[in-house]
Amino acid sequence: MSREGRPKLSLYALDRPALQAFSRDLKALFLADDRPALAALLGLGPDFARRLAEGPRAVDWFLRPEADPEAGPLFASLRRTAKKRALAPAWSSDEPSLEGRLRHFELLREDTALASLLDKLLDANRLPWFLVRPGATSGWLPEAKVEELCRALRPLEASLPPEIVAFSRALRETEGDVLAHDLL
């Protein structure tokens, strides 16, 4: 893959209560199999709303692989709606190498507490299923852990490459919980 084709990591201010509320709404609609309300929640047009109405259960559409051309747009609508309700873009890296540097830059890996915080920020298992994309780097940290990560990164900035320094500064400028994602 060319350098230009590689994803670039972005940071979002995360409204965790809003994301939790969205998750609850989504779960309730799946449990009730309320397809019209689900289509409305996701902002689906008439064609996709009709597609969602097909099959034994609405949730079945979201159990299909995201690569399925018929289900893919539903996943995109789901993520778009989640972003609108709970995420505010804060910063995007100019460098596609940032994620690899955060995971493998030796100076960052020497401090196990710092490395652990970075790994949590890049751990997709910590996100709701609908924000996880195949092959993506993603994760989140609560505000207290973001502050801890910023305190650990700041004294190292003189020895870090520019893309990590930009990331460190962006973290400091983002208020509250932070979500990182490279394909959202």
URNOR-V695183 format. One record per backbone hydrogen bond with DSSP energy under -0.5 kcal/mol. CO is the residue of the C=O (numbers start at 1). NH is the residue of the N-H. E is the energy in kcal/mol with one decimal. If there is no record, write none. Layout:
{{CO/NH/E} {CO/NH/E}}
This chain:
{{2/6/-0.8} {3/6/-0.8} {9/93/-3.0} {10/181/-2.2} {11/90/-2.7} {11/91/-1.7} {12/14/-0.5} {12/179/-2.6} {13/15/-0.5} {13/88/-2.0} {14/16/-1.2} {14/177/-0.6} {15/19/-2.2} {16/20/-2.7} {17/21/-2.3} {18/22/-2.3} {19/23/-2.4} {20/24/-2.3} {21/25/-2.6} {22/26/-2.7} {23/27/-2.6} {24/28/-2.6} {25/29/-2.2} {26/30/-2.3} {27/31/-2.8} {28/32/-2.3} {29/33/-0.8} {29/34/-1.9} {33/35/-1.5} {34/38/-2.2} {35/39/-2.9} {36/40/-2.2} {37/41/-2.8} {38/42/-2.2} {39/43/-0.5} {39/44/-2.6} {40/43/-0.9} {45/49/-2.5} {46/50/-2.2} {47/51/-2.0} {48/52/-2.6} {49/53/-1.3} {50/54/-0.6} {51/54/-1.3} {57/60/-0.7} {58/61/-1.5} {58/62/-0.5} {59/62/-1.1} {59/63/-0.5} {60/63/-1.0} {60/64/-0.5} {61/64/-0.6} {65/68/-1.8} {68/72/-3.0} {69/73/-0.5} {71/74/-1.1} {71/75/-1.6} {72/76/-2.2} {73/77/-2.2} {74/78/-2.3} {75/79/-2.6} {76/80/-2.5} {77/81/-2.4} {78/82/-2.2} {79/83/-2.8} {80/84/-2.2} {81/85/-2.1} {82/86/-2.3} {83/87/-2.3} {86/15/-3.0} {88/13/-2.9} {91/11/-3.2} {95/98/-1.1} {97/101/-2.2} {98/102/-2.8} {99/103/-1.7} {100/104/-1.9} {101/105/-2.7} {105/108/-1.0} {105/109/-1.4} {106/110/-1.3} {107/111/-0.5} {110/112/-0.8} {111/115/-2.8} {112/116/-2.2} {113/117/-1.9} {114/118/-2.3} {115/119/-2.5} {116/120/-2.1} {117/121/-2.2} {118/122/-1.2} {120/123/-1.4} {120/140/-0.7} {122/124/-0.8} {122/138/-0.5} {123/126/-1.8} {124/127/-1.9} {128/131/-2.1} {129/132/-1.1} {133/136/-2.1} {136/138/-0.5} {137/182/-1.7} {139/180/-2.9} {141/178/-2.5} {142/145/-0.6} {142/146/-2.2} {143/147/-2.5} {144/148/-1.8} {145/149/-2.6} {146/150/-2.6} {147/151/-2.3} {148/152/-1.8} {149/153/-2.2} {150/154/-2.4} {151/155/-0.7} {153/156/-1.5} {153/157/-0.7} {154/157/-1.2} {156/159/-2.4} {157/160/-1.3} {161/164/-1.1} {161/165/-1.9} {162/166/-2.6} {163/167/-1.5} {164/168/-2.6} {165/169/-2.4} {166/170/-2.3} {167/171/-2.4} {168/172/-1.9} {169/173/-1.6} {170/174/-0.9} {171/174/-0.9} {173/175/-0.6} {177/14/-2.5} {178/141/-2.4} {179/12/-2.6} {180/139/-2.0} {181/10/-2.5}}
